[in-house]
Amino acid sequence: MTRLMNMLTRGVVALAKPTTKMQALQMRLTHGEVKDSMEHLEPYGFTSCPHEGAEGLAAFMGGDRSHGVVVVVADRRYRLTALQAGEVAIYTDEGDKIHLKRGRIIDIETGTLNIRAATAVNIDAPVINQTGRIVSQGDQVAGGVSQINHLHAGVKQGTDQSGAPIPGGGA
């Protein structure tokens, strides 16, 4: 019966070592027990480095307390609340989040969003709404027209309006 009772226990993260292939956590478990270098099993493709004070569930195979693993870590201090049924979110303690909402809407909130692509960034949408200002270090092509280097039809002098840009026109 003791071995069965020793299989699962709650604990609090004391330290995290995220530099190893399998992240290691030091956990303060119930009844004052401290375990060093407990492997933190994370779902494939997802990882995090929990703060001290985050809560975890530790498992000990067969109730043997000599080698346990942490199967899940949660941190109620930063958890997003008020999600609707079926919604999913990734979040940080700084307030960054990716929220997959009902109605097939994805909200991304962050300080700066950096996108690095080796080949291209493709956006296929009937409408693109943008606020703020665009600061570009490279060219943007919209409707086949370069935003930096393009020709206009019907060029006029002074304050007169020129004609529309010529698609594919430019150097």
N, C-alpha and C positions, 0 to 999 in steps of 0.2 A: 504494500500500500504506500509506503514511503517513496519508493521509486516512482510510482505513478504520480504522486503529488509533486515530485521534484522535476517533472518533465517540462512544465511551462511556468514562467514567472515574469512578473512585470519588473521594470527597472528604469533607471534614469541615466542618460548619457553623462559621463564625467569627462571623457576625452575622446577625440576621434583622430585616427591616423589615416587620411585619405590617399596617401602616396603608395600604398601597396596594391597589388593586383586585386586582392579581396580586402576592402576597407576593414580596418580593425577598430573596435570600440572598447573603451573601458566603461564598464557598466556598474552602477551601484544598484544592487538587486534588493529585494525585500529582505527583511531581517538583518540589515547591515552588511550583507555579503558583497564584496567587490571582486569583479572578474576582469582581468586584463586581457587584451588582444582577442576579444571575441569577434569572430568573423561576422560581418554584416552582409547577409544575403540580400541582394537587390534584384528587382526584375530586370531582365535583359533590356538594354537600351536606355535605362533610367539610372541616374545616380545622384546623390546629394551628400553633402557633408553636414551632418546635424550639429546644432549648437549644443553646448553644455546645458543640461536641463531638459532636453528633449526626452520624450518617453519611449520606451521600447519594450518589445515582447521577446524574451529569450527562451530558446528551446534547448533541452538537454536530452539527447537520444537515450532512451531506456532509463531516464532518470539519473544518469551518470553525470554528476556536476563537474567532472574534470575537464570536459570540453563541450562548450555550448556554442550556439550560433544565435545571432539576433535576426529574427525573421521580419520584423517591421519596426520602423521608427516613425513617430508622429510628433508634431510640436503644436500644441493647442494655442500657443502664443501668437502664431503667425497664420494659422489655418484660415482659409477663406470660408466665410459662412454665407448662408442664404442662397446657395446654388439650388436650382430647380432640379427635380428628379430627372436623371439622365445626363446632366451636365458634367463636364470634366474640366479640371484646371490644373495647371502647373504654376507654382508661386514661390517667391522668396521672402525672406524676412524684411527686405527693403521695399516691398510693395510691387515688385515686378510680377507680371502674371500673363499667362496665355490661357484664355477662358473659352472653351468650346461650349457655346450656348445653344439653347433651343432655337429652332428656326434656321439652323445651319449657319450661324453667325459665329465668327471667331474674333474675340477682342484681345488685342495685345497692348499691354500697358508697360512702359519702361521709360527710363531716362533717355537712353540713346539706343536705337535699333541699328545694329551693324549687320548687313547681309553681304557675305562674300561668296561669289560663285565663280568657278573656274571657267564656265562657258557662257551662261546666260541666266537672267532672271526673267521668267515668262509670267506675264499677268494676262489672263484672258477673262475680261469682264466687260459687260456692256457700258458700265459707268464707273469711273474712278473719281472719287471725291478726295480732295486734298486741302488741308488748311496749313497755315504757316507759309514759309517761303522756301523755294527750292534753291539750294546752293550746290552747284554741280562742278566737278572737276573734269568731267568728260562730256561728250555730246549726248544729247537725247534726240531720238528720232520719233516723231509723232505723225502719223498719217503719211509716212514716207518722206517727211520733210525734216532735215537737220535743223535743230534749234540754234546752232552756232553758225553754220556756214550754208546759206541757201540764197537762191536768187528770187527776185520778185518780178512779176510782170507789171508793166505799166508804171515804171519808176518815174516819179515826179520830182520837182525841185522844191526846196524850202519846206514849209509846213504842210504841203499837200499830202494826201494819202496815196501810198503806192498800191499797186495791185496785190493780189493774193500770192503767197509763196508758190513756186513751181515745184511740184513733187519730183524728187530725184535731181533737182537743179542745185548746183553748187560745185565746189572744187573737190 
